[in-house]
């Protein structure tokens, strides 16, 4: 948290570097740490049968807390008016997913966020 507090006091960065967090933000880390629970609640057999798998995963999430990997930030994202229909459909799918399959949908969101980390790293390296 100290790294984010120090970064928030600085002037806004107009470079493409400002489109990324340094490391994963605390709310994302909290969400990622719940992935084993989401999988257990959605009756994923291997997680229930081998609960010790959660330890290395949680250690990796803890590593993200202190890492300096760039992760996507939506601070400066501006949506064009033409995207309204797609945004409304996406919001409806998210709400329907959370209401219909809450544990599976939350697990899917965690996996998608984890998949976005290498993508954000590659894009940040290209923008430098």
BELHUPE-V160806 format. One record per backbone hydrogen bond with DSSP energy under -1.0 kcal/mol. NH is the residue of the N-H (numbers start at 0). CO is the residue of the C=O. If there is no record, write none. Layout:
# BELHUPE-V160806
NH,CO
NH,CO
This chain:
# BELHUPE-V160806
4,0
5,1
6,2
7,3
17,14
18,15
19,16
20,70
22,68
23,63
28,24
29,25
30,26
31,27
32,28
34,31
37,33
38,34
39,35
40,36
41,37
42,39
43,38
47,43
48,44
49,45
52,49
53,50
56,52
57,53
58,54
59,55
60,56
61,57
62,58
63,59
64,60
70,20
72,18
82,79
83,80
86,82
87,83
88,84
89,85
90,86
91,87
92,88
93,89
94,90
95,91
96,92
97,93
98,94
99,95
100,96
104,100
105,101
106,102
107,103
108,104
109,105
110,106
111,107
112,108
113,109
114,110
115,111
119,115
120,116
121,117
122,118
123,119
124,120
125,121
126,122
